[in-house]
């Protein structure tokens, strides 16, 4: 039986913490001295924690089963990656859905009539407390990003429309490798196979094509 298969909250004793970096940035890095439960005779060990405000990710799928993807340069990983619209949850008191709607508008110039949470993920629980709230957005239509200006890497960003099945093929072949887009695309296909994706009640019109 796997009905009880689930993560569970737990907190081991932290004997002390020291900041390795903490400044004006929304992220920080600290080192904790941790003791394992029931192991008082053991030497405490150190674990670094990358504090992160969290993020949202949007799998936007149009009426032709195409995904709105972005191709963007990422300096830490040294490459240009196929991604989904996404962003940090760095706006105080903003609901994650509002953040997702804003990011879709600012990065992809789209709005959606239907939103659904796919999942809430820890991308790397061994090093960071970051959580990524992943959404499925459908019933898409074009919208202006308003006065938001693309800067730095985003100023060189490319938008492309990719059929869902082609995206899954690229993920499975290792040509597309960022974890959020892989997880969201695979989840979408599973939901579709299970018949859990009803057609939105009102497809108004397809988003502007960029074939």
ROSE-890707 format. One record per residue (C-alpha): residue number from 1; residue in one letter; x, y, z. Coordinates in steps of 0.1 Angstrom, whole numbers. Last residue first. Layout:
# residues N
- NUM|A|X|Y|Z
...
//
This chain:
# residues 211
- 211|X|57|300|-358
- 210|X|50|330|-336
- 209|X|12|330|-334
- 208|X|-8|355|-315
- 207|X|-27|338|-288
- 206|X|-57|317|-299
- 205|X|-92|331|-296
- 204|X|-120|330|-271
- 203|X|-117|294|-260
- 202|X|-146|293|-236
- 201|X|-155|264|-214
- 200|X|-119|252|-211
- 199|X|-116|217|-225
- 198|X|-115|193|-196
- 197|X|-80|182|-185
- 196|X|-84|152|-162
- 195|X|-87|126|-189
- 194|X|-60|104|-174
- 193|X|-39|107|-206
- 192|X|-42|145|-204
- 191|X|-32|146|-167
- 190|X|-1|125|-176
- 189|X|8|147|-205
- 188|X|5|178|-184
- 187|X|26|163|-156
- 186|X|54|156|-181
- 185|X|54|192|-194
- 184|X|53|206|-159
- 183|X|82|185|-146
- 182|X|104|191|-176
- 181|X|98|228|-177
- 180|X|105|231|-140
- 179|X|137|209|-141
- 178|X|157|227|-168
- 177|X|170|201|-193
- 176|X|156|205|-228
- 175|X|177|185|-253
- 174|X|178|155|-229
- 173|X|159|132|-252
- 172|X|131|128|-227
- 171|X|128|166|-224
- 170|X|129|171|-262
- 169|X|102|145|-267
- 168|X|81|161|-240
- 167|X|84|195|-258
- 166|X|75|179|-291
- 165|X|44|163|-275
- 164|X|33|197|-261
- 163|X|37|215|-294
- 162|X|62|244|-290
- 161|X|54|281|-293
- 160|X|85|303|-291
- 159|X|95|335|-272
- 158|X|130|347|-274
- 157|X|148|366|-245
- 156|X|176|391|-252
- 155|X|160|419|-231
- 154|X|153|392|-205
- 153|X|190|386|-200
- 152|X|196|422|-190
- 151|X|163|442|-190
- 150|X|127|439|-202
- 149|X|107|470|-195
- 148|X|73|468|-177
- 147|X|52|498|-188
- 146|X|23|477|-201
- 145|X|31|440|-208
- 144|X|4|442|-234
- 143|X|-21|413|-237
- 142|X|-24|384|-260
- 141|X|-50|357|-253
- 140|X|-48|323|-236
- 139|X|-76|300|-226
- 138|X|-51|279|-206
- 137|X|-27|284|-177
- 136|X|-12|254|-158
- 135|X|6|265|-127
- 134|X|37|255|-108
- 133|X|44|269|-73
- 132|X|81|265|-68
- 131|X|94|263|-33
- 130|X|129|274|-23
- 129|X|142|261|11
- 128|X|176|255|-4
- 127|X|205|230|-3
- 126|X|192|194|2
- 125|X|156|204|-7
- 124|X|166|210|-44
- 123|X|136|219|-66
- 122|X|111|218|-37
- 121|X|78|217|-56
- 120|X|42|229|-53
- 119|X|21|212|-79
- 118|X|-1|216|-110
- 117|X|-21|245|-97
- 116|X|-49|254|-122
- 115|X|-56|287|-141
- 114|X|-82|293|-168
- 113|X|-88|326|-186
- 112|X|-52|333|-193
- 111|X|-32|364|-200
- 110|X|-3|367|-224
- 109|X|25|392|-231
- 108|X|52|364|-226
- 107|X|75|379|-199
- 106|X|54|407|-184
- 105|X|20|391|-188
- 104|X|30|356|-178
- 103|X|50|370|-149
- 102|X|20|391|-136
- 101|X|-4|361|-138
- 100|X|21|340|-119
- 99|X|27|366|-92
- 98|X|-11|370|-88
- 97|X|-14|332|-85
- 96|X|14|333|-59
- 95|X|-5|358|-37
- 94|X|15|390|-33
- 93|X|21|399|3
- 92|X|56|414|-4
- 91|X|67|411|-40
- 90|X|97|387|-42
- 89|X|80|356|-53
- 88|X|105|351|-80
- 87|X|96|346|-116
- 86|X|85|322|-143
- 85|X|75|320|-179
- 84|X|86|285|-191
- 83|X|122|276|-201
- 82|X|144|266|-231
- 81|X|179|274|-220
- 80|X|208|295|-233
- 79|X|240|284|-216
- 78|X|266|289|-189
- 77|X|248|274|-159
- 76|X|254|305|-137
- 75|X|249|329|-167
- 74|X|215|318|-179
- 73|X|207|330|-214
- 72|X|170|327|-223
- 71|X|147|308|-247
- 70|X|111|312|-236
- 69|X|83|287|-241
- 68|X|45|291|-246
- 67|X|33|255|-249
- 66|X|12|244|-279
- 65|X|-18|221|-276
- 64|X|-36|239|-304
- 63|X|-60|257|-280
- 62|X|-30|272|-262
- 61|X|-10|259|-233
- 60|X|7|281|-207
- 59|X|29|262|-183
- 58|X|36|289|-157
- 57|X|63|287|-130
- 56|X|62|306|-97
- 55|X|91|312|-73
- 54|X|102|310|-37
- 53|X|116|336|-13
- 52|X|150|317|-12
- 51|X|173|310|17
- 50|X|203|289|6
- 49|X|210|267|36
- 48|X|245|253|43
- 47|X|246|222|66
- 46|X|271|217|94
- 45|X|274|185|115
- 44|X|270|180|152
- 43|X|295|154|167
- 42|X|277|123|179
- 41|X|270|115|215
- 40|X|237|133|214
- 39|X|224|111|186
- 38|X|188|107|195
- 37|X|177|132|169
- 36|X|205|142|145
- 35|X|222|175|155
- 34|X|226|204|132
- 33|X|251|233|130
- 32|X|235|257|105
- 31|X|254|277|78
- 30|X|236|306|61
- 29|X|231|319|26
- 28|X|207|347|17
- 27|X|182|357|-10
- 26|X|161|388|-13
- 25|X|192|409|-20
- 24|X|199|438|4
- 23|X|224|418|24
- 22|X|230|384|40
- 21|X|258|361|30
- 20|X|277|335|50
- 19|X|254|340|80
- 18|X|260|319|110
- 17|X|237|295|127
- 16|X|237|275|160
- 15|X|226|244|177
- 14|X|199|235|152
- 13|X|179|206|165
- 12|X|162|186|137
- 11|X|129|198|123
- 10|X|103|177|106
- 9|X|75|182|81
- 8|X|63|151|62
- 7|X|66|140|26
- 6|X|40|115|14
- 5|X|34|79|6
- 4|X|5|70|30
- 3|X|-17|56|3
- 2|X|13|35|-9
- 1|X|0|0|0
//
